[in-house]
Amino acid sequence: MKIIFTIIVTYNGEQWILNCLNSVINSSFKTEIVIVDNGSFDKTVNLVKEKFPSVKIIENKINLGFGRANNLGLQYAIERNADYFFLLNQDAWIEFDTIEKLVNVLQSNTNFGILAPIRKVNNCEIEDNILRNIVDDGENNLLSDFILNNEVNDLYEISFIGAAAWLISYKCVKLVGGFDPIFFHYGEDNDYCKRVKMAKLQIGICPKIAIFHDKGLRSPDRTRSMRLRFAKLIFILRYKNISRIMFMYYYLQYFYYGIFYSDLVLNTKKLKFNLGLKTLRIEI
């Protein structure tokens, strides 16, 4: 029997966490569950302790960001001999057989490092971000199969899919490592997918498997906007073939956003103009 750990990063998620955890606990495929809380100041942690006392909670005193928090969960699972890691957003919930189906597909396709289900919103429509990923990819037949109402396959390769729900193999984590902590929030999943592809593994989407994602309406957040811009800067500097002059141009252009997050600015010294395999793996 394969050992699977479900890793859920929480931050002020009291409105979602009970629904999220109930769906995982009632899944047809039982997993170990790890909550990594990023310093929530609402009732998230207390709710989990009260309603789900068997769930492991890693409590951070501060918000470490999405990537670093997931790395703590991955490290915890690796130390307990996990074969697969199921990353799930706090504002998402799964169907009864979501995990079981994903595991079956991944076991039959060991050249894939990450599998993701289709994400649906509350009215059962496919989430717009998923459709955008499919359209932007342009390398698979999933979009045409949808449009032509063809029978869809169990699995399609894709270049990128957001990390709201990922099943990751141990092989993938061993080769690629964890999320790069230079990305606080936004960009960490893009970066990870890039590194997975560089490690000669594939990323897949499974259109017959679904989760539900309560994206809801998020109020405008200036901090979120700054971090998104800074993540885009890092991505350009890491993966675009640019000159040192252009490096300085982009760095200065976004330095305004970086001064609010001095830890990220200082970490830009880790950026590589050409990211080779020698710098591929990020230690957890």
N, C-alpha and C positions, 0 to 999 in steps of 0.2 A: 504494500500500500504506500503510495507516494505521500510524502509529508508536505503539506502546503500551509503557508502562513499568509493570512490576510493582514495587510498593513494599512491602517487608516490614520492619516494625519488630521488632527483636529485643531481648530482655533475658533473659539466662540461659536460652536456648532450645535448648541442645545436644540435648535428647532429641527435639526435633521438626524441627529446621531441615533436616536432610538429606532427610527425607521430603517436607517442604514444597518445597524447591528442586528436587528430582528431578521432582516432579509438574509444576512450572512449565516446567522445561527440556524435558521430554518432551511438552509440550502441542502440540496440532495447530497452534496459532497462536503463533508465536515472538514473544517480547517481550524488551525490555531489562529487566534486573533490577537493582534497587537495594536493598541492605540498609542500613537505618539502625539502627545498634546503640547502645543506650542505656547504655553503660558496663558491659556484661556482665563478670562475673568468673569465668565458667565457660569452657568450651572453644568457645563458639559462634563467635566470630570466627575462631579458628584452624581450626576445621573448615571454614568457608566458604572461607578462603584456600587450604587444602590441597586440598579436593575440587572447588571451583568457582572457580579462579583468575580466570576472566573476569568474575565477578560484581563489580559495583561495591559497595564497602563505605564508608559514611560512619560513622566512629567518633566517637561522643561520649564525652567524658571522664566525664560524669555522666549520670544518668537525667533526660532532659528531659521525660519524659511522652509519652504516645501521640500526642497532637495535634501538639505541637511537632516531634517526630521525623518524623511523616508530612509536615509542612510542609517539612522539609528535603528529603525525597524528592520532593515535588511541585515544589519550586523547581528541583531538579536536572533533573527531567524537562522542565519548561517551557523551561528554557534550552537544551534539546536538541530542541525543537519537537515535543513529544509531542502526539498527538491525543486519547489516552485514558490514564487512569490506573487501574490495577487494584491496589487496596489489599487485602492479604491478611495475615491473622494468621499469626504464626510457628507456631502449633499447629494449622494447617489445611493441607489439601492438596486439589488440584483433580482433576477427571476429565480425560481426554484432550482433550475438546472443550469444556470449561467456558468458557474465554476466547473461543473462536471463536463459540460460540453467543451469549454475552452481547454481543459486538461486533455480530453480525448483527441482534439485536433492537434494540440502541440506535441503529444506523444507520437502522433503519426507523421509529424513534420518537424523533425529535430534540427533542420537547418534554419528554423525560425527562432529568434531570440525573444521576441515580444509578440503577443497576440492581444488584440483588443476587440471587444464586441461593438456592435452598433449602439450608439447612445440615443435614447429617445427622451423627449420632454414629456410633461404630464399629459398632454393630449395624444400621446403615442406617435407623434410625428418625429421623424428623424431630426436630431439636433442640427442646427445650421452649420456649426463648426465641423461636424462630420462630413456633411455634404461639400463644404469648402475644401476639406482635405482630399476628398475623392476627386473633385474637379481639378484642383491644383496639381494633383499627382500626375495625371495624364499618361500613366504607364500601365494601367490595368484596365480590364474590361468591365469592371463593376458598374461604372456609370452607364455605359451603353446597355448593359443587362437590365439595369433599373428602367431606363428610358424605353427600351423595347419590350419590357415586361417578360424578359427571358427568365428561365429557371436560373437562380443564382447558385454559385458554387459555395462550398463550405468555407473557402479561404481564398483571399486575394492578397497579393503582395502590395504594400504601399510604402512610400518613403517616410511619411510622418503621420502619427496619430497622437492626439493629446493624451496625457497621462491620467485622465479621470478614472480609467479602469484598464489596467494592464496586467496580463499574466506574463511573468518573466521566468525564464528557465534558470536553473543554477549555472548551467554552462555559460549563459549570457553574462550573468553577474561576475562569474569567475574571469571571463575575458575582458569585459568592459569596466567592471567595478561599479561604483555608485554614481549618484548625481554629483556634478561639479558644484561645490558650495559657493563658487563665485556668483552663481545665479541664486538670488534670494527667492524670488517668485516671479515667474514668467521666464521662458527661455530654457529652463532646465530640461524640459522634455524634448525640445527641439535639439538641444545639444546632445542629449543622450541618444536620440535616434541617429544623429550623424555618426556618433562613435560606434553604435551597433553596426551600421552599414560598413564602417571602416574596418570592423573586426570580421567582415565577410559573413555576417549573419543577416537574416531577413526579418522584416517587420510585417505583420499580417493583420488584416481586418476580417472579422467573421460576421457576415451580414445576416446569418440565421440565428445569431446569438445576441441577446440584448441586455442592457441595463437601462435604468431610468435615472435621469439627471435633472435635479431641480435647480436649474440655473436661476430662475426667478429674476427679479429686477434688482440690480445692484446700484446703490446710490453712487454718484460720481465721487471719485476718490483721487485727490491730487497725488498722494503718496503712491498709489497703484500706477498712475500714469507715469510718474518719474521712474519707478522701477522697471516698467515696461520699456521705456526709452533707453534706460541704461542696459537692459538685457539685449536690446537690439544692437547697441553699440558693441557690446562684447562679442556678439555673434558675428558682426561685420569684421571686427578685428581678428577673430579667430579663424574664420572660414573663407573670407574673401581674400583674393590674391591682390593685396594693395601695397603700395610703397610706404616707406617710413614717413614721407611727407603727408600722405593721406591718413596714415595712422594718427599723426599729431592733429590733423584737421578734425577727424572724428572725435578724438579724445578731447580736444578743446571745445568742440561744438557741444558736447554733452557733459562737460566738466561741471557745469552748473547743477545738473541733476546728481552728479556723483558726490558733491561736497556734503550732501545731506546724509550720505552713507559712506563714511570714511573708510569702513572696513572693505567695501567694494573697490574704492579708488585705490587703496593700497595694494589690493590683490591683483590689479591689472598688470603688475609686473610679471604675473604668471602666464600672461597671454603669449601665444606663439604666432609668428607670422605665417608659418607653415606647420600645421599640426600633423606630425608624423606618428606612426604607430608606436614609437618609443615614448610618446607622451599621451598615448591613447587612454590608458587605464587610469581611473581616478580611484585612489584607495578610499575605502569606506571608513 
